[in-house]
């Protein structure tokens, strides 16, 4: 698995603030991919793609409130 971390400046966080932050990306040749963004205010954007092709996207505001939590593999019976 290979990974990189990139620092960015002045991007809009989920809370609406414009702040700096870091984006970490990891992945492998079989389709596993992690893309996590942590903003200076504490907000997070998380996108994970799994080997089966399903994707989980989660957005968490700096106060801990979950704004979005979806998984393409989730379904009702």
Legacy VTK file of the C-alpha trace (Angstrom):
# vtk DataFile Version 3.0
C-alpha trace
ASCII
DATASET POLYDATA
POINTS 77 float
0.000 0.000 0.000
1.382 3.386 -0.950
0.453 6.711 0.570
1.022 10.432 0.448
0.116 13.385 2.635
-0.314 16.830 1.123
-0.735 20.122 2.993
-3.169 22.658 1.543
-4.081 26.242 2.366
-7.323 28.168 2.376
-9.887 25.544 1.426
-13.505 25.527 2.539
-14.185 23.098 5.386
-17.579 21.425 5.919
-18.383 24.013 8.623
-17.977 26.825 6.079
-14.686 28.193 7.377
-11.762 28.691 5.014
-8.771 27.004 6.646
-5.579 25.052 6.005
-5.344 21.293 6.336
-3.823 18.002 5.285
-4.999 15.392 2.805
-3.794 11.799 3.130
-4.212 9.337 0.290
-3.382 5.638 0.350
-4.154 2.837 -2.031
-3.146 -0.487 -3.475
-3.184 -2.082 -6.909
-6.324 -4.107 -6.115
-8.642 -1.092 -5.787
-8.425 -0.215 -2.094
-8.285 3.568 -1.718
-8.344 5.829 1.360
-8.702 9.591 0.941
-8.870 11.450 4.274
-8.882 15.224 4.663
-8.360 16.879 8.055
-8.969 20.617 8.271
-7.268 22.905 10.826
-10.671 23.627 12.435
-11.129 19.908 13.138
-13.571 19.028 10.346
-12.940 15.794 8.396
-13.830 14.411 4.998
-13.331 10.678 4.610
-13.675 8.661 1.390
-12.781 4.978 1.390
-13.153 2.738 -1.642
-12.950 -0.978 -0.941
-11.813 -3.978 -2.993
-15.426 -4.948 -3.736
-16.041 -1.526 -5.329
-18.171 -0.154 -2.501
-17.491 3.374 -1.276
-17.927 4.958 2.170
-18.139 8.742 2.385
-18.257 10.459 5.776
-18.218 14.171 6.566
-17.746 15.247 10.192
-17.870 18.833 11.398
-15.297 20.053 13.959
-17.868 19.804 16.787
-18.378 16.096 16.055
-21.684 16.404 14.203
-21.843 13.904 11.334
-23.072 15.750 8.244
-22.905 12.780 5.863
-22.348 9.065 6.366
-23.044 6.956 3.298
-21.863 3.548 2.197
-22.717 2.272 -1.261
-22.838 -1.260 0.148
-25.575 -0.366 2.666
-29.061 -1.418 1.662
-32.356 -2.297 3.272
-33.608 -5.860 3.166
LINES 1 78
77 0 1 2 3 4 5 6 7 8 9 10 11 12 13 14 15 16 17 18 19 20 21 22 23 24 25 26 27 28 29 30 31 32 33 34 35 36 37 38 39 40 41 42 43 44 45 46 47 48 49 50 51 52 53 54 55 56 57 58 59 60 61 62 63 64 65 66 67 68 69 70 71 72 73 74 75 76
